[in-house]
Amino acid sequence: QVQLVESGGGLVQAGGSLRLSCAASRSTFRLNTAGWYRQAPGTQRELVAEMFSSGNTNYADSVKGRFTISRDNAKTLYLQMNSLKPEDTAVYYCRLSSPWSREFNYWGQGTQVTVSS
């Protein structure tokens, strides 16, 4: 079992920045795929950014050039969000998964990001 706890959400004006953090209960980010997802009211949860065990990253087109996913050790994942837009408003979730095991799939509780215009 892995527990994931997100933090760093809040209210920010359009054009501002936030940095989200995801702390894992054990060292695992470098061994698996770690990602950030978001869900706005009335919409499906969508991928924002992900980092593979190799260090390679993948971003949604809507955030390319504005958001950066990173990890500073095996237990903490970040999402730096710059030039925020009102349409970025959502609950942001951290996810940990493995390409080798469907059962290895963990989510955090989410953190709210609200961008005012």
PEFENDA-V160091 format. One record per pair of residues at least 12 apart in sequence whose ideal C-beta (glycine too) atoms are under 7 Angstrom apart, sorted by the first residue. I is the first residue (numbers start at 1). J is the second residue. Records with the same first field share a line. If there is no record, write none. Layout:
# PEFENDA-V160091
I=J ; J
This chain:
# PEFENDA-V160091
2=24 ; 25 ; 26 ; 28 ; 96 ; 106
3=25
4=22 ; 24 ; 94 ; 96 ; 106 ; 107 ; 108
5=23 ; 108
6=20 ; 21 ; 22 ; 92 ; 93 ; 94 ; 108 ; 109 ; 110 ; 111
7=21 ; 111
8=20 ; 21 ; 111
9=92 ; 111 ; 112 ; 113
11=114 ; 116
12=84 ; 115
13=116
14=84 ; 85 ; 86 ; 115 ; 116 ; 117
15=83 ; 84
16=84
17=81 ; 82 ; 84
18=81 ; 84 ; 113
19=78 ; 80
20=36 ; 78 ; 79 ; 81 ; 92 ; 111
21=76 ; 78
22=76 ; 77 ; 94 ; 108
23=75 ; 76
24=75 ; 96
27=74 ; 75
28=74 ; 96
29=71 ; 74 ; 75 ; 77
30=53 ; 74
31=53
32=53 ; 96 ; 97 ; 98 ; 104
33=50 ; 52 ; 53 ; 97 ; 98 ; 99
34=50 ; 51 ; 71 ; 77 ; 96
35=47 ; 49 ; 50 ; 95
36=48 ; 49 ; 69 ; 79 ; 92 ; 94
37=93 ; 95
38=90 ; 91 ; 92 ; 93
39=90 ; 91
40=89 ; 90
45=93
46=60
47=60
48=60 ; 63 ; 67 ; 79
49=63 ; 67 ; 69 ; 79
50=69
51=69 ; 71
57=69
66=81 ; 82 ; 83
67=79 ; 80 ; 81
68=80
77=94
84=115
85=115
86=115 ; 116 ; 117
88=113 ; 115
89=113 ; 114 ; 115
90=113
91=110 ; 111 ; 112
92=110 ; 111 ; 113
93=107 ; 108 ; 110
94=108
95=107
